């Protein structure tokens, strides 16, 4: 592979690594989801949620829930 193409591939790969989100936090019990003194809920999928009256379920996934965060 020519050097300029190899350099471009390396730069693009580096950008993907830099933008990757760390793995989502996994909980086992509700107590695992307490943050800043606010109690959360450990959902069946192992992600933390918090009370949110604006959501139809009354809860939304917390910031540590990976792709589900905020939903």
PDB file with one MODEL, atoms N, CA, C and O in Angstrom:
MODEL        1
ATOM      1  N   UNK A   1       0.855  -1.168   0.000  1.00  0.00           N
ATOM      2  CA  UNK A   1       0.000   0.000   0.000  1.00  0.00           C
ATOM      3  C   UNK A   1       0.905   1.236   0.000  1.00  0.00           C
ATOM      4  O   UNK A   1       1.850   1.295   0.787  1.00  0.00           O
ATOM      5  N   UNK A   2       0.641   2.219  -0.856  1.00  0.00           N
ATOM      6  CA  UNK A   2       1.456   3.440  -0.878  1.00  0.00           C
ATOM      7  C   UNK A   2       1.361   4.187   0.455  1.00  0.00           C
ATOM      8  O   UNK A   2       0.337   4.138   1.137  1.00  0.00           O
ATOM      9  N   UNK A   3       2.432   4.868   0.805  1.00  0.00           N
ATOM     10  CA  UNK A   3       2.525   5.563   2.097  1.00  0.00           C
ATOM     11  C   UNK A   3       1.374   6.546   2.350  1.00  0.00           C
ATOM     12  O   UNK A   3       0.834   6.545   3.456  1.00  0.00           O
ATOM     13  N   UNK A   4       0.971   7.383   1.384  1.00  0.00           N
ATOM     14  CA  UNK A   4      -0.126   8.321   1.667  1.00  0.00           C
ATOM     15  C   UNK A   4      -1.444   7.608   1.996  1.00  0.00           C
ATOM     16  O   UNK A   4      -2.196   8.060   2.860  1.00  0.00           O
ATOM     17  N   UNK A   5      -1.717   6.514   1.319  1.00  0.00           N
ATOM     18  CA  UNK A   5      -2.949   5.772   1.597  1.00  0.00           C
ATOM     19  C   UNK A   5      -2.866   5.122   2.968  1.00  0.00           C
ATOM     20  O   UNK A   5      -3.834   5.142   3.729  1.00  0.00           O
ATOM     21  N   UNK A   6      -1.719   4.550   3.281  1.00  0.00           N
ATOM     22  CA  UNK A   6      -1.521   3.930   4.592  1.00  0.00           C
ATOM     23  C   UNK A   6      -1.680   4.962   5.702  1.00  0.00           C
ATOM     24  O   UNK A   6      -2.285   4.677   6.735  1.00  0.00           O
ATOM     25  N   UNK A   7      -1.140   6.158   5.491  1.00  0.00           N
ATOM     26  CA  UNK A   7      -1.260   7.222   6.489  1.00  0.00           C
ATOM     27  C   UNK A   7      -2.725   7.624   6.668  1.00  0.00           C
ATOM     28  O   UNK A   7      -3.173   7.841   7.794  1.00  0.00           O
ATOM     29  N   UNK A   8      -3.467   7.724   5.573  1.00  0.00           N
ATOM     30  CA  UNK A   8      -4.880   8.093   5.655  1.00  0.00           C
ATOM     31  C   UNK A   8      -5.675   7.032   6.409  1.00  0.00           C
ATOM     32  O   UNK A   8      -6.530   7.359   7.232  1.00  0.00           O
ATOM     33  N   UNK A   9      -5.395   5.771   6.129  1.00  0.00           N
ATOM     34  CA  UNK A   9      -6.078   4.682   6.824  1.00  0.00           C
ATOM     35  C   UNK A   9      -5.776   4.738   8.318  1.00  0.00           C
ATOM     36  O   UNK A   9      -6.674   4.545   9.136  1.00  0.00           O
ATOM     37  N   UNK A  10      -4.526   5.000   8.680  1.00  0.00           N
ATOM     38  CA  UNK A  10      -4.134   5.081  10.089  1.00  0.00           C
ATOM     39  C   UNK A  10      -4.850   6.235  10.789  1.00  0.00           C
ATOM     40  O   UNK A  10      -5.284   6.089  11.932  1.00  0.00           O
ATOM     41  N   UNK A  11      -4.975   7.366  10.124  1.00  0.00           N
ATOM     42  CA  UNK A  11      -5.650   8.528  10.714  1.00  0.00           C
ATOM     43  C   UNK A  11      -7.135   8.228  10.925  1.00  0.00           C
ATOM     44  O   UNK A  11      -7.687   8.526  11.984  1.00  0.00           O
ATOM     45  N   UNK A  12      -7.774   7.644   9.924  1.00  0.00           N
ATOM     46  CA  UNK A  12      -9.197   7.323  10.042  1.00  0.00           C
ATOM     47  C   UNK A  12      -9.429   6.306  11.156  1.00  0.00           C
ATOM     48  O   UNK A  12     -10.370   6.442  11.937  1.00  0.00           O
ATOM     49  N   UNK A  13      -8.580   5.294  11.229  1.00  0.00           N
ATOM     50  CA  UNK A  13      -8.705   4.293  12.299  1.00  0.00           C
ATOM     51  C   UNK A  13      -8.538   4.953  13.664  1.00  0.00           C
ATOM     52  O   UNK A  13      -9.258   4.617  14.604  1.00  0.00           O
ATOM     53  N   UNK A  14      -7.599   5.883  13.782  1.00  0.00           N
ATOM     54  CA  UNK A  14      -7.384   6.593  15.041  1.00  0.00           C
ATOM     55  C   UNK A  14      -8.596   7.408  15.454  1.00  0.00           C
ATOM     56  O   UNK A  14      -8.912   7.492  16.641  1.00  0.00           O
ATOM     57  N   UNK A  15      -9.276   8.007  14.492  1.00  0.00           N
ATOM     58  CA  UNK A  15     -10.478   8.784  14.800  1.00  0.00           C
ATOM     59  C   UNK A  15     -11.592   7.892  15.330  1.00  0.00           C
ATOM     60  O   UNK A  15     -12.301   8.270  16.263  1.00  0.00           O
ATOM     61  N   UNK A  16     -11.748   6.723  14.746  1.00  0.00           N
ATOM     62  CA  UNK A  16     -12.771   5.797  15.241  1.00  0.00           C
ATOM     63  C   UNK A  16     -12.480   5.358  16.662  1.00  0.00           C
ATOM     64  O   UNK A  16     -13.397   5.270  17.479  1.00  0.00           O
ATOM     65  N   UNK A  17     -11.241   5.084  16.971  1.00  0.00           N
ATOM     66  CA  UNK A  17     -10.868   4.668  18.325  1.00  0.00           C
ATOM     67  C   UNK A  17     -11.100   5.814  19.302  1.00  0.00           C
ATOM     68  O   UNK A  17     -11.590   5.588  20.408  1.00  0.00           O
ATOM     69  N   UNK A  18     -10.760   7.027  18.917  1.00  0.00           N
ATOM     70  CA  UNK A  18     -10.911   8.188  19.797  1.00  0.00           C
ATOM     71  C   UNK A  18     -12.377   8.496  20.080  1.00  0.00           C
ATOM     72  O   UNK A  18     -12.700   9.024  21.144  1.00  0.00           O
ATOM     73  N   UNK A  19     -13.263   8.176  19.149  1.00  0.00           N
ATOM     74  CA  UNK A  19     -14.679   8.490  19.317  1.00  0.00           C
ATOM     75  C   UNK A  19     -15.490   7.350  19.916  1.00  0.00           C
ATOM     76  O   UNK A  19     -16.677   7.524  20.194  1.00  0.00           O
ATOM     77  N   UNK A  20     -14.897   6.222  20.114  1.00  0.00           N
ATOM     78  CA  UNK A  20     -15.628   5.072  20.656  1.00  0.00           C
ATOM     79  C   UNK A  20     -16.050   5.347  22.093  1.00  0.00           C
ATOM     80  O   UNK A  20     -15.275   5.882  22.886  1.00  0.00           O
ATOM     81  N   UNK A  21     -17.273   4.981  22.419  1.00  0.00           N
ATOM     82  CA  UNK A  21     -17.767   5.135  23.786  1.00  0.00           C
ATOM     83  C   UNK A  21     -17.315   3.942  24.601  1.00  0.00           C
ATOM     84  O   UNK A  21     -17.270   2.821  24.095  1.00  0.00           O
ATOM     85  N   UNK A  22     -16.980   4.176  25.858  1.00  0.00           N
ATOM     86  CA  UNK A  22     -16.639   3.035  26.707  1.00  0.00           C
ATOM     87  C   UNK A  22     -17.877   2.163  26.910  1.00  0.00           C
ATOM     88  O   UNK A  22     -19.002   2.612  26.688  1.00  0.00           O
ATOM     89  N   UNK A  23     -17.670   0.943  27.323  1.00  0.00           N
ATOM     90  CA  UNK A  23     -18.785   0.034  27.550  1.00  0.00           C
ATOM     91  C   UNK A  23     -19.754   0.588  28.579  1.00  0.00           C
ATOM     92  O   UNK A  23     -19.357   1.316  29.488  1.00  0.00           O
ATOM     93  N   UNK A  24     -20.991   0.252  28.437  1.00  0.00           N
ATOM     94  CA  UNK A  24     -22.017   0.715  29.361  1.00  0.00           C
ATOM     95  C   UNK A  24     -21.861   0.019  30.711  1.00  0.00           C
ATOM     96  O   UNK A  24     -21.429  -1.131  30.786  1.00  0.00           O
ATOM     97  N   UNK A  25     -22.214   0.723  31.756  1.00  0.00           N
ATOM     98  CA  UNK A  25     -22.194   0.185  33.112  1.00  0.00           C
ATOM     99  C   UNK A  25     -23.309  -0.845  33.237  1.00  0.00           C
ATOM    100  O   UNK A  25     -24.403  -0.639  32.712  1.00  0.00           O
ATOM    101  N   UNK A  26     -23.047  -1.932  33.916  1.00  0.00           N
ATOM    102  CA  UNK A  26     -24.044  -2.975  34.134  1.00  0.00           C
ATOM    103  C   UNK A  26     -24.347  -3.094  35.620  1.00  0.00           C
ATOM    104  O   UNK A  26     -23.433  -3.169  36.441  1.00  0.00           O
ATOM    105  N   UNK A  27     -25.629  -3.111  35.964  1.00  0.00           N
ATOM    106  CA  UNK A  27     -26.049  -3.230  37.364  1.00  0.00           C
ATOM    107  C   UNK A  27     -26.623  -4.619  37.626  1.00  0.00           C
ATOM    108  O   UNK A  27     -26.958  -5.361  36.702  1.00  0.00           O
ATOM    109  N   UNK A  28     -26.725  -4.947  38.905  1.00  0.00           N
ATOM    110  CA  UNK A  28     -27.345  -6.209  39.313  1.00  0.00           C
ATOM    111  C   UNK A  28     -28.561  -5.957  40.214  1.00  0.00           C
ATOM    112  O   UNK A  28     -29.530  -6.715  40.189  1.00  0.00           O
ATOM    113  N   UNK A  29     -28.494  -4.877  41.012  1.00  0.00           N
ATOM    114  CA  UNK A  29     -29.583  -4.523  41.927  1.00  0.00           C
ATOM    115  C   UNK A  29     -29.777  -3.009  41.906  1.00  0.00           C
ATOM    116  O   UNK A  29     -28.897  -2.276  41.455  1.00  0.00           O
ATOM    117  N   UNK A  30     -30.929  -2.538  42.393  1.00  0.00           N
ATOM    118  CA  UNK A  30     -31.224  -1.100  42.393  1.00  0.00           C
ATOM    119  C   UNK A  30     -30.137  -0.280  43.078  1.00  0.00           C
ATOM    120  O   UNK A  30     -29.818   0.818  42.623  1.00  0.00           O
ATOM    121  N   UNK A  31     -29.566  -0.792  44.159  1.00  0.00           N
ATOM    122  CA  UNK A  31     -28.537  -0.050  44.896  1.00  0.00           C
ATOM    123  C   UNK A  31     -27.322   0.263  44.022  1.00  0.00           C
ATOM    124  O   UNK A  31     -26.592   1.213  44.307  1.00  0.00           O
ATOM    125  N   UNK A  32     -27.094  -0.509  42.973  1.00  0.00           N
ATOM    126  CA  UNK A  32     -25.985  -0.249  42.047  1.00  0.00           C
ATOM    127  C   UNK A  32     -26.221   1.015  41.233  1.00  0.00           C
ATOM    128  O   UNK A  32     -25.293   1.525  40.606  1.00  0.00           O
ATOM    129  N   UNK A  33     -27.433   1.521  41.233  1.00  0.00           N
ATOM    130  CA  UNK A  33     -27.808   2.651  40.383  1.00  0.00           C
ATOM    131  C   UNK A  33     -27.983   3.961  41.144  1.00  0.00           C
ATOM    132  O   UNK A  33     -28.546   4.912  40.601  1.00  0.00           O
ATOM    133  N   UNK A  34     -27.522   4.030  42.364  1.00  0.00           N
ATOM    134  CA  UNK A  34     -27.604   5.260  43.140  1.00  0.00           C
ATOM    135  C   UNK A  34     -26.423   6.152  42.778  1.00  0.00           C
ATOM    136  O   UNK A  34     -25.268   5.730  42.842  1.00  0.00           O
ATOM    137  N   UNK A  35     -26.727   7.392  42.398  1.00  0.00           N
ATOM    138  CA  UNK A  35     -25.675   8.337  42.016  1.00  0.00           C
ATOM    139  C   UNK A  35     -26.014   9.708  42.582  1.00  0.00           C
ATOM    140  O   UNK A  35     -27.136  10.188  42.422  1.00  0.00           O
ATOM    141  N   UNK A  36     -25.064  10.330  43.234  1.00  0.00           N
ATOM    142  CA  UNK A  36     -25.278  11.653  43.794  1.00  0.00           C
ATOM    143  C   UNK A  36     -26.402  11.687  44.813  1.00  0.00           C
ATOM    144  O   UNK A  36     -27.080  12.704  44.960  1.00  0.00           O
ATOM    145  N   UNK A  37     -26.605  10.580  45.518  1.00  0.00           N
ATOM    146  CA  UNK A  37     -27.658  10.504  46.513  1.00  0.00           C
ATOM    147  C   UNK A  37     -29.044  10.260  45.943  1.00  0.00           C
ATOM    148  O   UNK A  37     -30.021  10.213  46.691  1.00  0.00           O
ATOM    149  N   UNK A  38     -29.142  10.104  44.626  1.00  0.00           N
ATOM    150  CA  UNK A  38     -30.426   9.857  43.974  1.00  0.00           C
ATOM    151  C   UNK A  38     -30.529   8.370  43.649  1.00  0.00           C
ATOM    152  O   UNK A  38     -29.676   7.812  42.959  1.00  0.00           O
ATOM    153  N   UNK A  39     -31.585   7.739  44.156  1.00  0.00           N
ATOM    154  CA  UNK A  39     -31.782   6.311  43.911  1.00  0.00           C
ATOM    155  C   UNK A  39     -32.266   6.079  42.487  1.00  0.00           C
ATOM    156  O   UNK A  39     -33.140   6.788  41.989  1.00  0.00           O
ATOM    157  N   UNK A  40     -31.691   5.088  41.851  1.00  0.00           N
ATOM    158  CA  UNK A  40     -32.112   4.693  40.510  1.00  0.00           C
ATOM    159  C   UNK A  40     -32.687   3.290  40.544  1.00  0.00           C
ATOM    160  O   UNK A  40     -32.911   2.726  41.615  1.00  0.00           O
ATOM    161  N   UNK A  41     -32.922   2.738  39.383  1.00  0.00           N
ATOM    162  CA  UNK A  41     -33.504   1.409  39.257  1.00  0.00           C
ATOM    163  C   UNK A  41     -32.628   0.563  38.343  1.00  0.00           C
ATOM    164  O   UNK A  41     -32.166   1.043  37.307  1.00  0.00           O
ATOM    165  N   UNK A  42     -32.400  -0.677  38.714  1.00  0.00           N
ATOM    166  CA  UNK A  42     -31.678  -1.608  37.857  1.00  0.00           C
ATOM    167  C   UNK A  42     -32.719  -2.329  37.008  1.00  0.00           C
ATOM    168  O   UNK A  42     -33.501  -3.130  37.520  1.00  0.00           O
ATOM    169  N   UNK A  43     -32.725  -2.043  35.721  1.00  0.00           N
ATOM    170  CA  UNK A  43     -33.705  -2.642  34.815  1.00  0.00           C
ATOM    171  C   UNK A  43     -33.318  -4.088  34.490  1.00  0.00           C
ATOM    172  O   UNK A  43     -32.164  -4.472  34.676  1.00  0.00           O
ATOM    173  N   UNK A  44     -34.271  -4.890  34.008  1.00  0.00           N
ATOM    174  CA  UNK A  44     -33.988  -6.296  33.694  1.00  0.00           C
ATOM    175  C   UNK A  44     -32.833  -6.501  32.710  1.00  0.00           C
ATOM    176  O   UNK A  44     -32.203  -7.558  32.708  1.00  0.00           O
ATOM    177  N   UNK A  45     -32.550  -5.491  31.872  1.00  0.00           N
ATOM    178  CA  UNK A  45     -31.441  -5.629  30.922  1.00  0.00           C
ATOM    179  C   UNK A  45     -30.091  -5.254  31.531  1.00  0.00           C
ATOM    180  O   UNK A  45     -29.081  -5.224  30.828  1.00  0.00           O
ATOM    181  N   UNK A  46     -30.069  -4.963  32.856  1.00  0.00           N
ATOM    182  CA  UNK A  46     -28.815  -4.650  33.535  1.00  0.00           C
ATOM    183  C   UNK A  46     -28.361  -3.211  33.377  1.00  0.00           C
ATOM    184  O   UNK A  46     -27.211  -2.898  33.684  1.00  0.00           O
ATOM    185  N   UNK A  47     -29.223  -2.335  32.910  1.00  0.00           N
ATOM    186  CA  UNK A  47     -28.903  -0.914  32.750  1.00  0.00           C
ATOM    187  C   UNK A  47     -29.653  -0.117  33.810  1.00  0.00           C
ATOM    188  O   UNK A  47     -30.748  -0.496  34.226  1.00  0.00           O
ATOM    189  N   UNK A  48     -29.053   0.993  34.242  1.00  0.00           N
ATOM    190  CA  UNK A  48     -29.677   1.843  35.258  1.00  0.00           C
ATOM    191  C   UNK A  48     -30.649   2.828  34.625  1.00  0.00           C
ATOM    192  O   UNK A  48     -30.395   3.377  33.553  1.00  0.00           O
ATOM    193  N   UNK A  49     -31.763   3.038  35.308  1.00  0.00           N
ATOM    194  CA  UNK A  49     -32.707   4.071  34.903  1.00  0.00           C
ATOM    195  C   UNK A  49     -33.001   4.955  36.106  1.00  0.00           C
ATOM    196  O   UNK A  49     -32.731   4.588  37.249  1.00  0.00           O
ATOM    197  N   UNK A  50     -33.557   6.123  35.824  1.00  0.00           N
ATOM    198  CA  UNK A  50     -33.938   7.071  36.869  1.00  0.00           C
ATOM    199  C   UNK A  50     -35.379   7.505  36.617  1.00  0.00           C
ATOM    200  O   UNK A  50     -35.878   7.402  35.496  1.00  0.00           O
ATOM    201  N   UNK A  51     -36.041   7.989  37.660  1.00  0.00           N
ATOM    202  CA  UNK A  51     -37.415   8.466  37.519  1.00  0.00           C
ATOM    203  C   UNK A  51     -37.448   9.676  36.593  1.00  0.00           C
ATOM    204  O   UNK A  51     -36.614  10.575  36.705  1.00  0.00           O
ATOM    205  N   UNK A  52     -38.419   9.693  35.674  1.00  0.00           N
ATOM    206  CA  UNK A  52     -38.591  10.813  34.757  1.00  0.00           C
ATOM    207  C   UNK A  52     -40.060  10.869  34.342  1.00  0.00           C
ATOM    208  O   UNK A  52     -40.528  10.045  33.555  1.00  0.00           O
ATOM    209  N   UNK A  53     -40.774  11.848  34.880  1.00  0.00           N
ATOM    210  CA  UNK A  53     -42.194  11.996  34.591  1.00  0.00           C
ATOM    211  C   UNK A  53     -42.503  12.339  33.150  1.00  0.00           C
ATOM    212  O   UNK A  53     -43.657  12.242  32.733  1.00  0.00           O
ATOM    213  N   UNK A  54     -41.501  12.740  32.374  1.00  0.00           N
ATOM    214  CA  UNK A  54     -41.716  13.073  30.966  1.00  0.00           C
ATOM    215  C   UNK A  54     -41.701  11.848  30.060  1.00  0.00           C
ATOM    216  O   UNK A  54     -42.027  11.953  28.877  1.00  0.00           O
ATOM    217  N   UNK A  55     -41.333  10.701  30.592  1.00  0.00           N
ATOM    218  CA  UNK A  55     -41.286   9.465  29.801  1.00  0.00           C
ATOM    219  C   UNK A  55     -42.550   8.651  30.058  1.00  0.00           C
ATOM    220  O   UNK A  55     -43.034   8.608  31.189  1.00  0.00           O
ATOM    221  N   UNK A  56     -43.095   8.003  29.022  1.00  0.00           N
ATOM    222  CA  UNK A  56     -44.317   7.209  29.192  1.00  0.00           C
ATOM    223  C   UNK A  56     -44.205   6.150  30.291  1.00  0.00           C
ATOM    224  O   UNK A  56     -45.186   5.869  30.979  1.00  0.00           O
ATOM    225  N   UNK A  57     -43.030   5.568  30.458  1.00  0.00           N
ATOM    226  CA  UNK A  57     -42.846   4.531  31.482  1.00  0.00           C
ATOM    227  C   UNK A  57     -42.622   5.117  32.868  1.00  0.00           C
ATOM    228  O   UNK A  57     -42.697   4.404  33.869  1.00  0.00           O
ATOM    229  N   UNK A  58     -42.344   6.432  32.927  1.00  0.00           N
ATOM    230  CA  UNK A  58     -42.028   7.071  34.201  1.00  0.00           C
ATOM    231  C   UNK A  58     -40.557   6.980  34.554  1.00  0.00           C
ATOM    232  O   UNK A  58     -40.130   7.465  35.601  1.00  0.00           O
ATOM    233  N   UNK A  59     -39.779   6.354  33.671  1.00  0.00           N
ATOM    234  CA  UNK A  59     -38.334   6.214  33.875  1.00  0.00           C
ATOM    235  C   UNK A  59     -37.607   6.439  32.556  1.00  0.00           C
ATOM    236  O   UNK A  59     -38.173   6.270  31.475  1.00  0.00           O
ATOM    237  N   UNK A  60     -36.330   6.826  32.672  1.00  0.00           N
ATOM    238  CA  UNK A  60     -35.465   6.904  31.491  1.00  0.00           C
ATOM    239  C   UNK A  60     -34.122   6.315  31.867  1.00  0.00           C
ATOM    240  O   UNK A  60     -33.719   6.353  33.030  1.00  0.00           O
ATOM    241  N   UNK A  61     -33.439   5.776  30.888  1.00  0.00           N
ATOM    242  CA  UNK A  61     -32.117   5.216  31.138  1.00  0.00           C
ATOM    243  C   UNK A  61     -31.147   6.333  31.500  1.00  0.00           C
ATOM    244  O   UNK A  61     -31.213   7.430  30.946  1.00  0.00           O
ATOM    245  N   UNK A  62     -30.246   6.043  32.436  1.00  0.00           N
ATOM    246  CA  UNK A  62     -29.243   7.005  32.867  1.00  0.00           C
ATOM    247  C   UNK A  62     -28.111   7.144  31.865  1.00  0.00           C
ATOM    248  O   UNK A  62     -28.043   6.413  30.876  1.00  0.00           O
ATOM    249  N   UNK A  63     -27.223   8.093  32.136  1.00  0.00           N
ATOM    250  CA  UNK A  63     -26.107   8.385  31.236  1.00  0.00           C
ATOM    251  C   UNK A  63     -25.163   7.206  31.046  1.00  0.00           C
ATOM    252  O   UNK A  63     -24.464   7.135  30.035  1.00  0.00           O
ATOM    253  N   UNK A  64     -25.128   6.285  31.994  1.00  0.00           N
ATOM    254  CA  UNK A  64     -24.202   5.155  31.905  1.00  0.00           C
ATOM    255  C   UNK A  64     -24.794   3.956  31.171  1.00  0.00           C
ATOM    256  O   UNK A  64     -24.195   2.881  31.172  1.00  0.00           O
ATOM    257  N   UNK A  65     -25.957   4.119  30.545  1.00  0.00           N
ATOM    258  CA  UNK A  65     -26.652   2.994  29.914  1.00  0.00           C
ATOM    259  C   UNK A  65     -26.251   2.748  28.466  1.00  0.00           C
ATOM    260  O   UNK A  65     -26.954   2.040  27.745  1.00  0.00           O
ATOM    261  N   UNK A  66     -25.152   3.309  28.036  1.00  0.00           N
ATOM    262  CA  UNK A  66     -24.687   3.064  26.670  1.00  0.00           C
ATOM    263  C   UNK A  66     -25.642   3.628  25.637  1.00  0.00           C
ATOM    264  O   UNK A  66     -26.082   4.771  25.752  1.00  0.00           O
ATOM    265  N   UNK A  67     -25.965   2.833  24.630  1.00  0.00           N
ATOM    266  CA  UNK A  67     -26.813   3.292  23.530  1.00  0.00           C
ATOM    267  C   UNK A  67     -28.226   3.653  23.990  1.00  0.00           C
ATOM    268  O   UNK A  67     -28.909   4.428  23.319  1.00  0.00           O
ATOM    269  N   UNK A  68     -28.670   3.113  25.108  1.00  0.00           N
ATOM    270  CA  UNK A  68     -30.012   3.414  25.610  1.00  0.00           C
ATOM    271  C   UNK A  68     -30.072   4.702  26.424  1.00  0.00           C
ATOM    272  O   UNK A  68     -31.167   5.143  26.774  1.00  0.00           O
ATOM    273  N   UNK A  69     -28.953   5.309  26.732  1.00  0.00           N
ATOM    274  CA  UNK A  69     -28.913   6.500  27.588  1.00  0.00           C
ATOM    275  C   UNK A  69     -29.889   7.565  27.097  1.00  0.00           C
ATOM    276  O   UNK A  69     -29.927   7.901  25.914  1.00  0.00           O
ATOM    277  N   UNK A  70     -30.675   8.086  28.035  1.00  0.00           N
ATOM    278  CA  UNK A  70     -31.602   9.169  27.732  1.00  0.00           C
ATOM    279  C   UNK A  70     -32.927   8.724  27.145  1.00  0.00           C
ATOM    280  O   UNK A  70     -33.797   9.557  26.887  1.00  0.00           O
ATOM    281  N   UNK A  71     -33.099   7.424  26.929  1.00  0.00           N
ATOM    282  CA  UNK A  71     -34.362   6.950  26.339  1.00  0.00           C
ATOM    283  C   UNK A  71     -35.242   6.346  27.404  1.00  0.00           C
ATOM    284  O   UNK A  71     -36.346   5.890  27.108  1.00  0.00           O
TER     285      UNK A  71
ENDMDL
END
